[in-house]
Amino acid sequence: MYRLMTCKVQTQYPDAIECKIVDHSDGCGAKLELTLVSNTFEGMPLLKRHREVQNHLKEKGLFDEIHALQIKAWTGEQWEKKKGESG
């Protein structure tokens, strides 16, 4: 499911700088974290980013089996700042 989800998200955001899915549910895929970095999000409120990603996953039928999805949808500038803070 992760490969398919990653592929669908990358199709929606072909300019994505980062697209990574981490399973926090011991392998069952019910609790996932999606990190998506794209300059498409520039000027877009955080809630709108999340809704856009969720709606895309729902349209592709990939949201039904997920119990919890944490979305980190950042611009390239925000991503660089986050990397700088952690490093």
N, C-alpha and C positions, 0 to 999 in steps of 0.2 A: 504494500500500500504506500510506503514512503516514496519509493521510486516513482510511482504513478502520480502521487500528490506533488512531488518536486517537479516532475515534468509538466504537469498542468499549470503550476504556478509560474514556472519559467516561460511557458507559452504565453501566459497573460502579461508577464513582465519580462520581455526579451532583453531589456537593457539592465536586468538585475545584476548588481555588483556582488551580491551574496544571496544565496537561497539555501537554507539549511533547515533540516527537520531533526529534532531530537526527541526520542521516546522516553518519557519519564514514568512509564507504567510497567516496567519490567518486561517489556516485549510484546504486550498485547495490543498496543497501539491506541488505547483508549484515552491517554493523556499525552498530548504532544505539544512541543514548542516549535513554532515556525519563526525563523529569523529571515526577514526579507528586506534587502537594502536596494532601493531604486530611486533614482532622481525623479521618477514619475510622481513621487510623493511630495515633491517640493511645493510648498504653499498649501498643502492639503491638511486639514485638521486630523488629528490622530484617530478620532472616532470614525471619520469617513474612510480612512485607510483600512481600518479593521473591518468595517462593513463591506467594503469593496472586495477584500480578500475572502471573507466569509461567504459572500454571495457567489463569488466565482466558484468556490469549492462546492457549495450547495448545488449550483447549476450542473456541475460535473458529477454529482452523486457521490462525492467523497466526504461529505460531512456527516452522513448518517451513522457511521460506526465510531465516531469520535465522541468521547464523553466530555473531554475538556481540551481546548486548544488555546494556548497562550501565543499571541501574535506580537512579534516585535517587528514593526514596519517602520523603517527609518530611511531617511535620505542619506546620500553618500557623505554629506558633511556631518550629520549626526553620528553615522557609523564611525567615521574617523575620530570623532571626539570620544565616543565610547571606548574605542580601542586604545586611545591615548590615556584614558582614565584607568584602565585595567592593566596597562603595561608599564 
